Amino acid sequence: MPPRRNERCPCGSGKRFKHCHGREFGPPPVPSEVADSVRFVCFETDLEDYRYATNGGTAFIVRRKGTPYGITCRHVLHGFSIDHLVISDARTGRKAAGIKGTYHPTNLRDENEGSDLEDICVIAFNEFEEQFFDGAYDLDRQPAASSEPANQLIATGFLKQKSSIDPPNIFAGLGFLEFRDAGVAQFDHALRRGFATYANSDFDSIAGMSGSPVYNLNRGALCGMIARGGLQPDGRLTVYFIDIFDILQFLDAVAAGSNNVSYTKDRSRL
């Protein structure tokens, strides 16, 4: 698990962790309720000398109806057993939560068939973990709202390029991607697009940001989750994110124990 922020970085630089591998990258942070909710997605292995592994990726912890859940993209879990999934108690925590199971949408119909809604993944925790987490985003109290074109957004997650695993330590580099909503993606109506240009950034890849929560600065609300994207050599950033409205429909179905959910989305402002 990661060292505490004020401890010396285990990489041997002599710097405190928060000023070295624990440093935050990108624009000014979003509200603490968002920044504290994110977790670096990794897995325990059966290898004695290499205890943890990762595809890169981010999860964020929310509370819904008083119960904590993890939300991420299904593809960041690919190739690993859920039994080995590590979700820590805090952003730089040292304790792992007990995982009850994971859920993702299936049998999507009509215009949703084949969309990236299938990439939504909800992580359920064991019942005794209800008071386990620090910094969960409380969806019963904190705002959540769909984004609109031209809204200014920030995604908070862990850049794989800035993170590393040096057994037994995990270095997770928190990054902030600022971009502007550009409407619905042409190839998938379930995704919204975001554009920005990054000049002289100290990273050249946004790998690891899948699963990152997206915060809407104009509306002061959580508005979605990054599903995919890329950074071009000239600094042009393109991201695609899933609307919080769709995430909440599925999360509420999981919380209610429902096997099916049907809803209609207002597309007048897309």
Residue, then its C-alpha position, 0 to 999 in steps of 0.5 A: m500500500p502507498p506510504r503516508r503523504n508526509e513520509r519519505c518516498p520509498c523510491g530513495s529520493g529523500k523527498r516526502f512522498k507528497h512531493c515525489h511519487g505522490r505529487e499531484f499533476g495537472p490543474p488545481p484540484v477539484p473539491s475534496e469530496v471528489a479528490d478524496s474519493v478516487r482509488f488506484v485500481c490494482f490487484e494482489t498476485d500470487l508472486e512473492d516478489y511482485r505482490y501487486a499488479t495493475n492495468g492502470g485505471t481509477a475507481f471512485i467511491v460513492r455512497r448511495k442510500g448510506t451504502p458505499y460502492g466503487i464505480t469504475c470501467r469494466h475494462v480496467l479489471h480485465g485479466f484479473s480475478i475479482d478475488h484479488l482486487v484491491i480497493s483501499d480505505a482511503r486515497t493513500g490508504r493501507k487497508a483493503a476492503g472486502i469485495k462482495g462482487t462486481y456488476h455491469p449492464t448486460n442485454l442492452r436493448d435498442e439504441n443502447e445495444g453495443s454502447d459503452l454503457e456496458d463498460i460501467c462497473v459497480i463494485a459492491f463491498n461486504e456489509f461490514e465495510e459500511q464505515f470503512f472508507d474515508g472520502a466517499y462522495d455521498l450521492d445522497r447529499q453531494p450534487a450530481a448533474s448531467s453536463e451540457p455543451a461548453n461546460q468546463l470539466i475536470a477529471t480526477g484520476f491516476l496517470k499510469q505514466k506517473s504511477s509505479i509498483d515497486p514491491p512492496n510499495i505502490f506509487a499512484g500519481l494523481g492527475f487532473l485533466e481539464f477539458r470542455d464538454a463538446g456534446v455527444a460522441q458521434f459513434d456512441h450516443a452513450l458517451r459525451r466528448g471533451f476537448a482541450t489542448y495541453a501545452n508543455s505538459d509533463f505527461d504524454s499519455i492519459a492511460g490510467m484515467s479510465g474510471s475517473p470521476v468527472y466534475n462539472l465546474n459550471r454546475g458544481a456537480l459530479c457529472g460522469m466518468i471517463a471511459r476512454g480518450g487520448l493525448q496527441p503529440d501536439g497536446r490535443l486531448t480528447v476524452y469520452f465520458i459516460d453521463i452520471f445520469d446513466i451511471l445512477q440508473f444502474l447504481d440504483a438498480v444494483a442497490a435495489g437488487s433489481n435484475n432489470v432497469s428501464y428508463t427514458k433519458d431526456r436528450s433535448r440538451l445533448 
